[in-house]
Amino acid sequence: MHVTGTHFTDRTDAGRRLAARLSHLGGTDTVVVALPRGGVPVAAQVAAALGAPLDICVIRKLGVPYQPELGMGAIGEDGVRVLNEHVIRLAGITDDQLAAVELSERVELERRARRYRGDRPAADLRGRTVVVVDDGIATGSTAKAACRIVRARGAARVVLAVPVAPVDWTERLSEVADELVCVDTPSPFFAIGEFYADFSQTGDEEVLALLAEARGEQSPEPAEVDRELVLPAAGVRLAGRLTVPGGARGIVVFAHGSGSGRHSPRNRHVARYLNRVGLGTLLFDLLTEAEEPDRRKVFDVGLLGSRLTSVAGRLGGLTETRGLPLGLFGASTGAAAALHTAATLGPAVRAVVSRGGRPDLAGPQVLGEVSAPTLLLVGGLDTVVIDLNRQARARLRCESELVVVPHASHLFEEPGTLDRVAELAGDWFLHHLPPAESSAGSPAGSPANSPGGSPADSADESP
């Protein structure tokens, strides 16, 4: 057994060390193709070292419906499809289930391809050596799909290059690549992230900036709003922080039952990731400082939900958020409050995510009235809350998923677990929040949906 101490500082460090293994591939006939998102920072270093152009190949994993973390295959551009028949058979996946997952992932794949490539055509790979780069290999499904795509696009030679992979990776992938290059193949191997000191998620903006830099273009800095607010709601004034990146896809309002939403390090961590992938966020305190010590108010879902509904309804009065599709992110009892608001505002709420939440506290009637697609995220070590989330999900009539994050406790304090929460939440919101200009009906937060108040008194900048 080969046990290694190799760790990469981050994806940039991994890219530099991988590039050192690829110097024999430099030349005008070489193109570097990255798998977004995590493969792009690695590939950018490889492309720079080889003096080669950088392009992307968008791939989406096909997750087992009741356990999305478990991949049963992958799809890619140009209609490429790779299936893991062993997983499909063991999981008892039907043709209809597979088709439903593939349809959903195909929509997201096309969205990402448009987002990253814009109007530019894919690089011409005909007759060239193509180096396919990712930040690591786990099962190999996505890498296999990428190699098949570049081969179909005319690559004369395909080289698959990654910083880290399991010891048996060559057996899995030699059929799709002419050359396999890896910095290290440690054993035991559980997850790619364990070999990185910093394996935080790569956002869309970073991908776009690296691609622009590789083309020799200046990546424009998007205008961003980041300010403190005072939000009037049901007779009290609640402090909040609004962050909206330039060209935001939607706005996600955070709810935390303890009243610490604006300062919660976990909520702020998730919010920063959502900002990086192009979503605005509003973190605010559902309770005033005077109310926080009162535990009865912490569990008063009706009170918390009415305040969240009031704040969400006022977003149409803010220039920065007017017309943006609305999503809700709830933690702890804030998850029940988010579902209360989703039931009250109906179609105005486009998606809900719960992190370690108590959706069961919303009650059977409220759960049955929620129409927004709802994602329930629970730590694998949080067994009691897993059961409560299962019970709550059984009462939901809307589209819903329950994802158990392995090796995570209630607060997601274990390395990498909160990053996983952020990525899952980001994917859920990006998939379910339509572009602002195509939102049907009154936009979330429009006066028609505002429970009291008018745009003129929506929010005040704090002194």
MARVOPA-759769 format. One record per residue (C-alpha): y, z, x; residue in three letters. Coordinates in steps of 0.02 Angstrom, whole numbers, padded with zeros to 5 digits, always signed. Each point is the difference from the previous one (the first is absolute). Layout:
<pts>
YZXALA/...
</pts>
This chain:
<pts>
+00000+00000+00000MET/+00169-00050+00068HIS/+00134+00127-00044VAL/+00175-00049+00053THR/+00163+00093+00017GLY/+00100-00160-00025THR/+00147+00025-00115HIS/+00146-00116-00030PHE/+00173+00073-00019THR/+00036-00119-00144ASP/-00029-00181-00048ARG/+00129-00063+00126THR/-00092+00088+00141ASP/-00165-00070-00065ALA/+00074-00175-00003GLY/+00058+00011+00180ARG/-00170+00059+00060ARG/-00089-00133-00101LEU/+00116-00135+00069ALA/-00055+00047+00177ALA/-00177-00055-00049ARG/+00060-00168-00066LEU/+00102-00070+00145SER/-00126-00142+00022HIS/+00054-00070-00169LEU/+00182-00035+00042GLY/+00058-00178-00026GLY/+00085-00116-00121THR/-00159-00028-00101ASP/-00017+00184-00050THR/+00057+00076-00166VAL/-00011+00186-00041VAL/-00042+00041-00182VAL/+00020+00179-00063ALA/-00079+00089-00147LEU/+00141+00089-00092PRO/+00055+00129-00007ARG/-00073+00107+00140GLY/-00051-00147+00109GLY/+00176-00070+00015VAL/+00072+00128+00125PRO/-00156-00024+00107VAL/+00007-00189-00010ALA/+00187-00005+00037ALA/-00035+00074+00172GLN/-00142-00123+00030VAL/+00106-00149-00052ALA/+00145+00054+00111ALA/-00115+00022+00151ALA/-00083-00169-00025LEU/+00160-00090-00043GLY/-00084-00059-00159ALA/+00065-00020-00179PRO/-00042+00139-00124LEU/-00061-00032-00177ASP/-00092+00101-00133ILE/-00159-00013-00101CYS/+00008+00105-00158VAL/-00164+00086-00048ILE/-00039+00123-00140ARG/-00149+00117-00005LYS/-00104+00001-00158LEU/-00030+00183-00039GLY/-00139+00068-00109VAL/+00084+00034-00170PRO/-00043+00185-00008TYR/+00021+00026+00188GLN/+00134-00120+00064PRO/-00014+00067+00178GLU/-00174-00077+00010LEU/+00014-00185+00036GLY/-00120-00121-00083MET/+00082-00151+00081GLY/+00166-00084+00033ALA/+00102-00150-00055ILE/+00128-00100+00095GLY/+00117-00147-00010GLU/-00070-00173-00039ASP/-00126+00076-00120GLY/-00108+00079+00136VAL/-00118+00133-00066ARG/-00119+00113+00098VAL/-00119+00115-00093LEU/-00104+00147+00060ASN/-00155-00026-00104GLU/-00077+00163+00061HIS/+00145+00104-00068VAL/+00008-00100-00161ILE/-00185+00028-00031ARG/+00003+00186+00041LEU/+00156+00030-00105ALA/-00072-00095-00149GLY/+00152-00114-00014ILE/-00010-00129-00140THR/+00070-00176+00010ASP/+00136+00047-00125ASP/+00052+00152+00103GLN/+00007-00103+00158LEU/+00102-00135-00086ALA/+00125+00128-00067ALA/+00028+00078+00171VAL/+00016-00171+00082GLU/+00127-00059-00129LEU/+00108+00155+00026SER/-00007-00013+00189GLU/+00034-00188-00003ARG/+00166+00033-00090VAL/+00051+00126+00134GLU/-00059-00115+00140LEU/+00110-00141-00063GLU/+00148+00118-00018ARG/-00016+00059+00179ARG/-00021-00176+00067ALA/+00162-00053-00086ARG/+00087+00158+00059ARG/-00048-00022+00183TYR/+00006-00189+00018ARG/+00136-00047-00124GLY/+00024-00188-00009ASP/-00069-00029+00176ARG/-00168-00089+00012PRO/-00144+00080+00092ALA/-00010-00042+00185ALA/-00090-00161+00044ASP/-00166+00057+00075LEU/-00084-00170+00017ARG/-00084-00020+00171GLY/+00072+00164+00067ARG/-00068+00164+00063THR/+00035+00134-00130VAL/-00001+00185+00044VAL/-00031+00104-00158VAL/+00068+00177+00024VAL/-00017+00161-00100ASP/+00027+00183+00044ASP/-00188+00033-00001GLY/-00166-00044-00080ILE/-00090+00112-00125ALA/-00123-00097-00109THR/+00061-00169+00061GLY/+00020-00082-00172SER/+00185-00036+00017THR/-00016-00064+00178ALA/-00143-00114-00052LYS/+00106-00072-00141ALA/+00146-00031+00118ALA/-00109-00090+00127CYS/-00070-00112-00136ARG/+00175-00042-00060ILE/+00067-00052+00171VAL/-00159-00100+00033ARG/+00024-00091-00166ALA/+00180-00036+00050ARG/-00061-00098+00151GLY/-00008+00125+00143ALA/-00098-00072+00146ALA/-00040+00172+00071ARG/+00009+00170-00089VAL/+00022+00160+00099VAL/-00009+00166-00094LEU/+00093+00137+00094ALA/+00022+00183-00047VAL/+00040+00162+00092PRO/-00149+00098-00068VAL/-00164-00035-00091ALA/-00174+00073-00026PRO/-00129-00035+00134VAL/-00094-00124-00110ASP/+00152-00104-00047TRP/-00056-00152+00100THR/-00162-00008-00099GLU/+00099-00003-00163ARG/+00132-00127+00050LEU/-00067-00116+00135SER/-00043-00130-00133GLU/+00183-00026-00048VAL/+00087+00006+00170ALA/-00026-00090+00166ASP/+00061+00150+00100GLU/+00014+00186-00040LEU/+00120+00111+00096VAL/+00019+00189-00019CYS/+00083+00134+00105VAL/-00131+00132-00044ASP/-00154+00025-00110THR/-00018+00188-00020PRO/-00148+00091-00075SER/-00005+00091-00115PRO/+00121-00104-00103PHE/+00062+00062-00169PHE/+00172-00079-00029ALA/+00124-00108+00095ILE/+00138+00129-00017GLY/-00092+00133+00099GLU/+00035-00099+00159PHE/+00189-00007-00026TYR/+00120+00144+00028ALA/+00118-00083-00125ASP/-00089-00102-00134PHE/+00138+00009-00131SER/+00005-00144-00122GLN/+00091-00161+00045THR/+00129-00049-00131GLY/+00049-00172-00064ASP/+00170+00011+00084GLU/-00079+00031+00170GLU/-00115-00149-00026VAL/+00146-00112-00046LEU/+00103+00060+00148ALA/-00141-00033+00125LEU/-00034-00173-00070LEU/+00186-00042+00007ALA/+00012+00063+00178GLU/-00150-00105+00052ALA/+00089-00153-00071ARG/+00156+00044+00099GLY/+00097+00041-00157GLU/+00112+00149-00032GLN/-00075+00110-00133SER/+00143+00042-00118PRO/+00026+00184-00035GLU/-00012+00023-00187PRO/+00134+00101-00085ALA/-00066+00171-00046GLU/+00059+00138-00114VAL/-00039+00179+00054ASP/+00101+00135-00085ARG/-00006+00170-00083GLU/+00023+00008-00188LEU/+00029+00130-00133VAL/-00096-00048-00157LEU/+00045+00073-00171PRO/-00154+00032-00107ALA/-00020+00103-00158ALA/+00145+00116+00037GLY/-00034+00029+00185VAL/+00052-00091+00158ARG/-00140-00047+00119LEU/+00020-00049+00183ALA/-00082-00161+00060GLY/-00006-00128+00139ARG/+00003-00186-00036LEU/-00061-00126+00129THR/-00003-00186-00041VAL/-00038-00129+00135PRO/+00081-00171-00009GLY/-00090-00117-00120GLY/-00100+00144-00075ALA/-00149-00051-00107ARG/+00012+00153-00114GLY/+00048+00183-00010ILE/-00124+00145+00009VAL/+00053+00170-00066VAL/-00089+00151+00075PHE/-00043+00156-00099ALA/-00061+00165+00072HIS/-00031+00148-00112GLY/+00056+00133+00123SER/+00176-00069+00004GLY/-00018-00048+00183SER/-00010-00187-00027GLY/+00155-00040+00098ARG/-00055+00101+00152HIS/-00190-00012-00007SER/-00055-00070+00170PRO/-00149-00084-00083ARG/+00106-00086-00133ASN/+00126-00052+00132ARG/-00139-00072+00108HIS/-00064-00106-00144VAL/+00178-00050-00050ALA/+00039-00062+00176ARG/-00153-00112-00006TYR/+00049-00068-00171LEU/+00173-00038+00068ASN/-00076-00096+00146ARG/-00100-00110-00119VAL/+00154-00041-00104GLY/+00004+00132-00137LEU/+00144+00113-00046GLY/-00033+00185-00023THR/+00084+00144-00091LEU/-00053+00174+00052LEU/+00075+00140-00102PHE/-00030+00180-00051ASP/-00069+00021-00175LEU/+00055+00182+00002LEU/+00163+00078+00055THR/+00000+00128+00141GLU/+00019+00140-00127ALA/-00151-00063-00098GLU/-00121-00027+00144GLU/-00062+00181+00012PRO/-00053-00003-00183ASP/-00183-00055+00005ARG/+00000-00030-00187ARG/+00123-00143+00023LYS/-00106-00074+00141VAL/-00140-00025-00127PHE/+00112-00046-00148ASP/-00050-00183-00008VAL/+00107-00031-00153GLY/+00155+00061+00092LEU/-00041-00093+00160LEU/-00044-00159-00094GLY/+00159+00001-00105SER/+00107+00017+00156ARG/-00093-00137+00091LEU/+00018-00112-00153THR/+00187+00035-00006SER/+00024-00040+00184VAL/-00107-00158-00008ALA/+00096-00059-00151GLY/+00165+00016+00093ARG/-00047-00117+00142LEU/+00069-00149-00099GLY/+00173+00075+00024GLY/-00010-00010+00190LEU/+00050-00162+00083THR/-00133+00020+00133GLU/-00146+00017-00122THR/+00056-00098-00153ARG/-00136-00123-00053GLY/-00130+00062+00125LEU/-00175+00027-00072PRO/-00042+00184-00010LEU/-00147+00093+00076GLY/-00038+00186-00001LEU/-00082+00103+00138PHE/-00055+00176-00048GLY/-00076+00141+00103ALA/-00071+00165-00061SER/+00066+00036-00175THR/+00123-00142+00027GLY/-00145-00119-00033ALA/-00012+00066-00178ALA/+00189-00018-00016ALA/-00012-00181+00059ALA/-00130-00039-00132LEU/+00107+00086-00132HIS/+00144-00115+00048THR/-00114-00153+00004ALA/-00058+00039-00177ALA/+00180+00026-00059THR/+00078-00154+00080LEU/-00148-00115-00033GLY/+00012-00175+00078PRO/+00157+00049+00097ALA/-00116+00091+00122VAL/-00100-00131+00094ARG/-00114+00110+00107ALA/-00044+00182+00034VAL/-00078+00080+00155VAL/-00061+00180+00009SER/-00030+00088+00168ARG/-00109+00153-00010GLY/+00070+00020-00174GLY/-00046+00087-00161ARG/+00004-00142-00126PRO/-00109+00106-00114ASP/+00151+00111-00035LEU/+00083-00144-00092ALA/-00121+00029-00144GLY/-00118-00117-00094PRO/+00133-00072-00117GLN/+00121-00046+00140VAL/-00139-00073+00108LEU/-00055-00111-00143GLY/+00177-00069-00021GLU/+00027-00054+00182VAL/+00004-00190+00018SER/+00053-00013+00184ALA/-00138-00038+00127PRO/-00040+00169+00079THR/-00073+00040+00171LEU/-00070+00175+00029LEU/-00016+00050+00184LEU/-00098+00157+00043VAL/-00063+00073+00164GLY/-00187-00004+00026GLY/-00001+00187+00040LEU/+00098+00044-00158ASP/-00154+00009-00112THR/+00076+00097-00145VAL/+00147-00121-00014VAL/-00118-00149+00013ILE/-00090+00060-00157ASP/+00164+00030-00091LEU/+00059-00175+00045ASN/-00164-00075-00062ARG/+00021+00089-00165GLN/+00180-00059-00015ALA/-00045-00180+00044ARG/-00132-00001-00138ALA/+00142+00027-00125ARG/+00111-00139+00068LEU/-00005-00163-00097ARG/+00103-00098+00127CYS/-00059-00085+00160GLU/-00044+00140+00121SER/-00087+00039+00163GLU/-00055+00162+00081LEU/-00007-00010+00190VAL/-00072+00144+00100VAL/+00073+00003+00177VAL/-00140+00055+00117PRO/+00018+00159+00103HIS/+00166+00047-00083ALA/+00044+00169-00073SER/+00119+00033-00144HIS/+00158-00021+00107LEU/-00065-00148+00102PHE/+00038+00089+00164GLU/-00145-00077+00096GLU/+00047-00138+00126PRO/+00021-00170-00080GLY/-00033+00056-00179THR/+00180+00001-00057LEU/+00025-00171+00081ASP/-00144-00061-00106ARG/+00081+00072-00156VAL/+00162-00091+00043ALA/-00089-00167+00024GLU/-00100+00015-00161LEU/+00157+00048-00097ALA/+00099-00143+00077GLY/-00134-00127-00042ASP/-00011+00065-00179TRP/+00187-00009-00029PHE/+00021-00170+00083LEU/-00142-00069-00104HIS/+00063+00067-00166HIS/+00190-00008+00017LEU/+00054-00178-00040PRO/+00151-00079+00085PRO/+00157+00070-00082ALA/+00056-00168-00070GLU/-00166-00024-00093SER/-00011+00172-00080SER/-00028-00022-00185ALA/+00104+00090-00129GLY/+00128+00132+00045SER/-00009+00047+00184PRO/-00056+00176+00041ALA/+00149+00112-00009GLY/+00100-00114-00114SER/+00110+00082-00131PRO/-00129-00048-00133ALA/-00124+00115+00086ASN/+00121+00139+00043SER/-00035+00161-00093PRO/+00178+00055-00016GLY/+00148-00030+00113GLY/+00081-00164+00043SER/+00015-00104+00159PRO/+00170+00076+00031ALA/-00071+00175+00026ASP/-00165-00053+00081SER/+00021+00087+00167ALA/+00133+00066+00114ASP/+00010-00008+00188GLU/-00011+00175+00067SER/+00156+00063+00087PRO/
</pts>
